Amino acid sequence: MRSAEKSDCRTNSSLYRISSGGVVDYIWTSMAKPGEDILDIGHQRSEREEGDLSDLNSTVAALNDDIIKAPLAFPMRVNEVAAEEEMDLVSVP
């Protein structure tokens, strides 16, 4: 077990995508520009240094420098501004 590093972000995004059962595909697709790979969206989000979903706030399990598990847990918060607007039900805590 070790703290995640920026070089882990793409692998973590891939693992998160697999484990989400299609939820992050749905969310990242809505964020992507035309022609943009949704895994790139996940990678960019995971590289951020701020926010609950930053991989830099996480721990990974590695074996011989290969990530074999990336546990993910984060608090669900209601964005008061977004709560006043119509939200996509997939994104509602």
N, C-alpha and C positions, 0 to 999 in steps of 0.2 A: 504494500500500500504506500502511495506517495501522493503528494500534492500534484494536481494537474498543472501542466505547462502549456504555453501557447502552441507548441508543436503537437500537442495531443488533441487540439480542438477539432480537427477534421474527423479523426477517428471517433471522438466522443459524439460528434453530431451524427455520424453514421450509425453508431450503436443506439443513440436516442431515437433516431428515425425508425430503426427496426423494432425497438421496444414499444413504440407509441401506438402501434396498430393502425397507422394511417392518420392519426390526429395531427402530427407535425407536418406531414405532407400537405394536409388541408390548410394548415395555418401558414406554412412557408410559401405555398403556392399563391395564397392571397397577398403575400408581401413581395413576391418576385416581379421584376420587370419583364416584359416580353423577351423570351429567349434566354432568360437567366435560369441557371440550374438551381433547383431548390436546396440542394446540399450546400451550395455556396451561401445561401441565406443563413442556414443553420451554422455554418462555419463562422460567418461574420458575427452572428449574434453570440456565439460561444466565446469568441475572442475578446469581446468587450470586457473592460476591467470593472465596470460597474454593473449592478443589477443582480438579482437572484439567480438568473439563468446563466451567468458567466461561468464558463468552465474553470476559470481561474479561481473560483471560490469552491472548487470541488476536489474530491479525492478519487484516484483511480487505482485499480489493481493491475499490476504489470508483472509479466513473466518474461525474463530475458529481453527487456526493453519493449515488448509488445503489450499493448493494453488489452487485457482480457475481460475487464469489467469496468464500467463507469457508473457507479450508483448515482442516482439523481433524486434529490428531494429538495423542495423549495416551498416557501410559504405562498399561499394563494391570498392575494389582496384584491379588494375591490377598488378600482380606480374611480373616485367620486365623479370626476368629469365624464369619464366614459359611461358611468352608471346612468347618467342622465340621457345619454344617447342610446339608440337602439344597438344592442350588442349581438354579435353572432353567438348563438347558444353554445357552440363548441368552446368558446372562450370564457364563458361565465364560470366563476369558481363554484 
